[in-house]
Structure formats: structure tokens, C-alpha cells
Amino acid sequence: MIRLRKENKNSPEYFNTHFRGLSYVDMKRQEKLASRFRGGIYVDIGCWDSPMPVLIADKFQKSKIYALDYAFDVIDELSREFPKVRYTYISDCCNLPFVDNSVDYIVAGELIEHLDNPKLFIREALRVLKVNGTLAISTPKDEAHGNKLGGDLHIWSFDEDDMKELLTDCELSSLKEGNYTSWIAFKIKK
């Protein structure tokens, strides 16, 4: 992993201030991340403006759909607007509010590049994931080499080797959407 920034400029206040409602801009990536969900407990970590939890809740009405973020105003607004989704405020995504082996499917879309410790997050996500559960992650591809989008908010850049190290035995691909390319990784917990 290449460190892009020494300090983490991410804050709940920043994301609260820049929220403009659900964003359908990168739906190709969001749909790919959610594509393998077949029911059960779905958790979107760092959901912010993603419409996928709402769409998944409508499609899988007997499933439990959680959307977690630390942007408290966003979580408050979305929980009132979309009561089928269990929007939950979390202050630390490396300390998830689920017991071990309890979640079927976890999505972390464009999240790990913002975290102080992506490895700790992966370990925590795998802790709560059930055996044969799926962890679906996206992050900018090789951002340190010109795939810039995050400005001062992205702390890390990941290349193919980094992704394979973070998520051993993962299925890894890249997805181009407009001028932006993301890594898409699926890890099945064994």
C-alpha cells in the first residue's frame, strides 16, 4: 500500500456537509458489489450516499439490511426516509456492532482508502462474517499512479499485490466507470 497522506482529513462533519441525497452516479460498481447477495443479513459499511441498501431492502424483503456510517446527520436523515433499512451510526468501522460469525454479506464500497488501518478493518469484517459469507470491497485502482479522485480524503493507494495481500484468496477484477477505475474484490470466508 502506498500512503498518499500523512494525516486523515476524513471527518463525520465533512461527509454530513457534503451529503446531497442518495447518489446513483456509480451504479455499475455498486450493483457489482451487491450482485452476489442472495438473502440473509446484508451490511453496507461506510454506506454514506449509496442507494444499494434501499434497493436491496426492496428486493429482499425478508432479509435484514444494515447500512453503517459515521456521518451521523446522514444516518439520521436516511433512517427516517428509508425505514426498511437499519441505518446505524458507528464511530469506528474497526469495531462493528455484530457478534462473531453473524453476517452473510458485507459491502465496503470505496471505504478502505479512507481508513487509518485498512488491515484492521478487513480483520474486523471477517470476524463478523459467517463461514461461506461474502466480503465485497471496492477501492480506487492504483490511485498513486494517476487514478486520482479522492483529493485530500484518500490516505492509501492500492495496487493488485496490495489487494491480494489484504484479501488473500480473493477474486479480484477492475471496473472502469467513466474516467475512474476501481478494484472490485470478493472474498469468501472459509
N, C-alpha and C positions, 0 to 999 in steps of 0.2 A: 504494500500500500504506500502510496506517495502522499505525504502530508502536504496539503495545499495551504493551510492556515495554522498559525501557532495558537490562536485563540478561537474559541467558539463564540460566534456572534449571534447564534440562534437564541431566540427567546420566545416565550409564550406571547409576550406583548407584540412582538414583530408579527407573528402569524395571526394574532387576533386583529391587528390593524389592517393587514393586507388581505383578509378574507373577503371575497366578493360573492359568496354562494358556491354551490357545487360546480365543479369545472369538468366539462366534457371534452376539453381540448386534446388530451392524450388517451382517448378511449381505447385505441388499439392496444396500448400497453396495459391499461387497467383490465381490459377483457382477457388478455392473455394470462395475466397473473391469477385471475379468478376462474379460469377455464376448466380447471380440474376438480373444482368443488362439486360434490355430489350429495351433500346433505350433512347434517350434524352441527357442530359448533365451529363457526367461522369467525375469525378475529382479524380485523384490519388494524395494524399498529402504525401510528403516525398517519391516520386517515385524512386529516385536515379537510381538504375540499373534494375528496374522492366521492363520486356518486355510486361506486360499486357496492358499498354496504346496503344502500337503499334498493338498488336493483336486485341484489342477491336476496334481500329480505322479501321482496315481492315475488321472486321466482321460487324460493324455497321456504314457503310459509311455515313449515313445521320445524325448521331449523332455528337455532339460536344464533343471531348475528350481533357481534360486538364491533364497535368502532372506537378506538382509543386514540387520544391525543392529549398534549399538554396545553394546547391553546384553549383555555377554559371558556372564554366567551363563545368561541366557535362550537365547542361541545354543548354548551348551554343552548345556543340557538338551534343547532341541528337536532338535539334531543326533543325539543318542543315541536319542531316541524316534521320530524320523521319518527314517530313513537314506536314503529316496528323494529327499529334498530336500537340496540342498547348502547347508546353513546356514553362513553365513560371517560372522565378526566383522569389522567395519570401524570404524575410529576416526573416519573423516571421509567423509561421503557426497558430498563435493565432490571426492573423489579415488577414483573407482571402480576396482576391480581387474579391469578388462576393457580389451582393446585397442580402438582406434577401429573403429567400424562392425562390431561383432561380436554385438550383442544384437538379437533380434527384437521383444521386448516388455518394457516396463518399467512397473511399477506403483509409485506413490508415494502411498499412501493415508494421508491425514491426517498428512503429514510437513512440508510446506513452511512451515506456520505456526510450527514449532518451530525453524527454521533461522536462523542469523545472516544468511545471504546466499542467499535463495531463487533469485535470478537466476543466481548461480554454480552452484548445484545443477542448474538447468534446462540450462545450457550443458554441464555435465559429462554429464548424462544423454543429451543429444542427441549428444555426442561418441561415446559407446559404442553408440548405437542405429544399426542398419543403415538404409540408404535403404529407404523404404517400411515401416520399423518403426514401432511404436506406443508412444507415451508416454501413460500413463493416470494422471491425478492427481486426487485429491480433497482438499479443504480446507474448513474451515467457511465458510459463506456470510455475508459482512458481519458478522463477529463483533464488530466495533467498535460495531455498532448493535443490540445486544441478543441476538444468537445466541450466547450465552456457554456454553462447555462446558469450555474448557481451563484455567480458573483461572490460576495464575501461570506455566504452562508455555508458553502460546502467546505468541509475540513479535509476530506480524503478523496483520492482518486484511485480507482481500481482497474487493473488490467486482468487479462484472462487468468494468469497464475494466481493473482490475489484472490479472485473469486473461487477458484478451485481449492485454495488453501482454507478460506473461510468456510466453505461448504463442501467438505470432502464428499466424494461420490455424488456430486450433483449433476443434473442435466443443465448445461449452460448454452445459451444462444444469445445473439444480439438482435435487437429490434430497432429499425430506423423509422422514425416518425417525424416528418418534416426535415428540419436541419439538425435533428437531435437523435443520438443513438444511445440506447440503454442496454445494459446486460440484463438478461432475464434468467434467473436460476430457480430451479425446482429441486428441493432436497426432500427425500422421503426418509422419515425416521425409522431406522431398523431396530 
